[in-house]
Amino acid sequence: MKEEKVYSPASGYLMLLVVLLMIVFPVLGMIFLKMFLLAIVLAFGLFLSIGFLIVNPNESSVLVLFGAYKGTVKKNGFFWINPLFTRKKISLRARNLDSESIKVNDKLGNPIMIGIVLVWKAEDTFKAAFEVDDYHHFVDIQTEAAIRKLAGHYPYDNFDDEEADVTLRSGGEEVNDALENEISERLAIAGIKVLEARISYLAYASEIAGAMLRRQQATAIVAARVKIVEGAVSMVEMALHQLSQKKIIEMDDEKKAAMVSNLMVVLCSDKDASPVINTGTLHQ
């Protein structure tokens, strides 16, 4: 497999002077001196003018002569090369790929929508020009394939897989690093360097989003109820202890059970309690 090699072209300014002389003097000679044989020099000068090359900053030009790779000009400036060279310009600038959200299945088979932002640039011009047919399209397709593979390795969250330490939603840098490594391996064949890759959009697919939202709400309600019950039990225990310690009222087990029941109903209810005033004795 060939590798990229740097080509050092001649200065374009010196050749520009030579070409101008080969064009101007034959034209003057044919007009004033009627020396029509100078047309050969004129034609050769016009042919040499095809070899001028301008390379802008962060651009490159891949040179090919009759199917043979001759090198890549990466230095920016005004140059002259063999007019028979075929040129293919490749940008070396960093580029953004903001992928559209695609539907994939996570590790547990749940359909999710995921999109990423990719920052990349062409690093090896030989591979970008000759190892793949169209390196722009290659980046798009391989990025989508990497997204699908990544989603299959992690669950969306740990509701269904409590043992999962890393999920797509909470994985953060670890998931982004795995995504970047996966894309880098796939794009290496095209000479592409991945500068950054991260998840920009993540959500459940529309067909299960409602059900998953209700599940999350139910989980939150259960967690809140657990805290409420823990607090209510502590308050009831404290009330019984203080009543017994201060000897405000003597209660047998049946009265304690009734008091505990009433306090738990009041403390754990999601609505305000409606007290009933007892105008008789404690036992009525």
C-alpha positions, 0 to 999 in steps of 0.5 A: 500500500502506498503512502502519502509523499510530499511533492516540492513544485517549482516557484510559479513566479519564475516560470510566469516570467519565462512563460510571458517571454515565450508568449509576448516575443513570438507574438511581436515577432510574428506581427512585426517581423513576419516570423511565423515559425515563432508560433511553435514557441508561442504554442509551447509557452501556452502549453507551459502555462497550464502548469501553474498551480495555486494552493490555498492555506489548509488545502492540498493538491494530489498530483497524478501522471498517467495513473501514477501517484507523484505526490501531494503539494501541501505548502500553500502558495503559487507554483508551477508543475508539469502541465501533464499532471492531473490534479485533485484538490483535497481540503485539510480544514476541519469539518463538522458533521451534524448527523440527523437523528436516526432510530436504532436499538439499544442493548436491551432492544428498546428503539431510541433516537440518537444523533451525534456531532463529528469534527474531522479532517483529511490527514492522509491525502493519498488514502482520501483520494485513492483508498475510497471512492468518495471520502465525504460519503464514506464519512457519512456512511461509516459514522452512521454504522458506528452509531448503530454499533455503539447503541447496541453496546449500551442500554439507554438507561439502567431502569431495565438493567440495574447492573449497567454501570455505563448507559447512553444517558449517563455515560458521558465522556466514556460513551463519547470516547468509545464513539470517537474510537469506533469512528476513528477505526472505521475512517482510518482507511480513508486517511481521516482524523477524528478530532471530536465525536459526541452525542448531541441528541438522545431520546426514546423513539416516539412509539415508546416515549409515552410508556417510558415517561410513565415508567419514569414518573412511577419510579419517581413516585415510588421513591418519594413514597419510600422517603415519606414512609421512612419519615413517618415511621421515625415521627411515630416512633418519636411521638410514642417515645416522648409520650411514654417518657413524659408519662402524659398518657398511659396506653396499652398495645391496642391504643398504641396500635390505633394511634400508630394507624391514625398517625401513619394515615395522616403523615403518608396521605397525599391529601390534607387530613380531615380531623374528627373531634371527639367530644366524649371520652377516649374510649367513645 
